[in-house]
Amino acid sequence: MSIQSRFTKADLERIKAAVRTAEEKISGEIVPVFVEKSGHYSLATYRGFLALAGICFVAIIIFDRYIPSLAIYDPLLIFLTITMVGLLGALAANYINPFKRFLLSQRLLDQATRKRAENAFLEEEVFATRHRTGIMIFVSFFEREVIVMADRGISKVVEQKEWDKMVRGITENIRMGKVADGIEAAILRSGEILLEKGFLKTVDDVNELRDDLRME
């Protein structure tokens, strides 16, 4: 599934409008970033090959012992059968997301998502505000993970539990198929938090980061 197919045109307009509304009274900048996948995970391809090839090999042994009518005795045919089944496993790992996730550890998914989020924070220059008041809401759909990163001007006065609560809200909405609802609520809540902490818009305030959505 492509990242664009996860949102309707109306969804994207709602999210953009939420960014503008949230930034109306605050000096902070809110940057939503959406990616379909945070890593390539070639390891899953190898694991898919080995998993199905191994299952096929065990099946051949079982047939040889208990179901002779289905047994394969030609060494070349055994090799080709195991290889072909292994290749099917590799293809499945490439194109079937639930199978790919099954082959990957949660730790690996977490590491890839964190690294991609940190790169996005730099690539989108969320740090490039006068008072270091940028907030990035990062959503990686394959990993089903959400990360909220605030620059140091905000993180030193806003407790992490606020962002954790926001992450839970987005994640719950995504599970229910309400992606736009969760992100819109998180953006508006970000504006409320900054308003509560005194990040008020000043007379010389300018829009330092573009309001477009970042989608990859």
N, C-alpha and C positions, 0 to 999 in steps of 0.2 A: 504493500500500500504506500502511495506517495504521500508526502506531508501535506500537499495541497488538498488532497481528497478528504482529509480529516476535518476540513472546515468548509462551510458554505460561505458565499460572498457576504451574506448577512452576518455570519459569525465574526468574520474578519473586521467588518465595519463596527460591530459592537465592541470588539476588543480595542480597536483604535480609538473609538469614542471614550471608552473607559480610561485609557491613558490620558487623553486630553482633559477629561473631567477630574481625574486624580491630581493632575499637575496644575490645575487652575489656581490653587491657593498655596502651593508648597514650593520650596526652592529645590526640591529633589527632582531627579529624572528617573523614570521607570521604563525599563527596556525588556519586553517579552521576547524570548528566543525559543523557537520550536525546532527540534530536529527529529527526524524519523528514527535515527539510530546513532549512538555515540561511538561505535567502533565497528570494525570490519569482521572481527571474530573468525579469522581463518581457522583457529583452533577447533571450532565447532565442525568444520568440514572434515578435518582429520578424524575427529572423534566419531562423526557420523559414519565415515567409511569403516573405521575399526569396529564400531559397535555392530553394524549389520553384517560385516564380514565374519566377525566372531560368532554371531548368532547362526549364520549360515553354516559355518564349520561345525558347530555343535550339532546342528540339525542333521548334517551329513553323517556324523558319527552315530547319532541316535537311529537314523534310518538303517544304517549298516548293521547295527546290533539287533534292533527290534522290528524293523519293517523292511525286510530284504527286497521286497518288490519295488520299493522306492529308492533303493540304494544306488549310489554312483561309484563305480569302481575304476573308471578311466582317470588316471592322475591329471591329464591335461584338462579333461572336462571338469574335474573337481576344482582345479585352479581357476578356470574360466568362470565357473559358477560363483565361486567365492568372490572373485574380482568384480563381476557384474553386480552382484548383490551389494558389495561394498560401495561401488560407484553410485548405486541408487541411494544408499545412505548418505553419501556426500552431497548428492543433489538435493535430497530432502532437507539436509541441514542448511543448505543455501537458500531454499525457497519456502520452507515451511517454518514460520517464526516460532510457533509453540515448541516444535521439535528442536530448533536451534537453542531456544532458552533452556530447554531440558538438559542440553549437553553442556551448558555453561554454568559455572558456579556463581552464586550471588556476589561473592567477593570480587570476581572478575568484572561483573556487570557494574558494581558500585565504583570500582576503580576507573573503568572506562568512562562512566558518566561524569564522575568528578573531574577527570582530566579534560573532557570535552567542555564542561561548563567553565572551567578555569580558562581554557583557551578562548571560549566565546566572550568571556568577560574582558579579555585583552583585545581580541579582534574587533569587538563592537565598541571599544574605548569607553566602557561604562565608568572607568576611573577618571575620564577626562572632563571633570566638572570643577568649577572653581573651588568649591568647598568639600569636594569628595563626597557628594551626596547622590550617587547613582545606585539604583537597585536593579538587579537583573533577575527576572523570573524565567528559569530555564526548565523546559519540559522535553524529555527524551522518551518517545513513545514505545520503542521496542523494549527498552529496559523497564518501562513503566515507573520511571523515576522523575521526581521534581526536585530542583534545587533552587533556593532563593539566596542570592549573594548580594550583600550590601557593602558599599565602599566604607572605608574607615570612619568617615565623617558621621555616618549613621550607626555603624556597628558598635561604636564606643558608647552610645546612649540607648540603643534598643537591644533588649535581651534576646538571646537566641530562641527562647521559647515562643516568641511572637512569630518568628519565621517558621518554626517547626509546626505551629498550629496552622499556619497558612498552607504549608506543604501538605498536611493531612487533608485540608479542605479541598485542595486541587485534586489530589489523588483520589479521594472519595467520589468526586464529581466525574472524573475520567472513568472510573470503574462503572459508573451508572450511565455512561454514554453522554454525559453533559459537559463536554470539554470546555466549550465557550463559557458556560455558566461559571465553572470553577475558576477559570482564568480571569474573567471579568470581575468576580467577587474579590479575588486576590489583589488585583490591580487597585480596585477602589479601597480595599482595606489598607494597602500600602500607603495610599494617600492619607488615610485617616491616621495611621500610626505616625507619619511624619508631622502631620498637623498637631497631634497630641504632644509630640516631643519638641515643638517650637520651631520646626523648619518652615517658617513662613516665607512666602514670596515677597521679595523686596521690590522697590520701585525700579531698580536697575536690573532686575532679573531678566534673563533671556533664555530661550529654549536652546540648551546647549547640545542636546542629542536629538536626532530626528525621531519622529513619532511612528515611523514605519515599523511593521512587524518584521522580525528577522526569522526567516524560515529556510531550512536546509533539508 
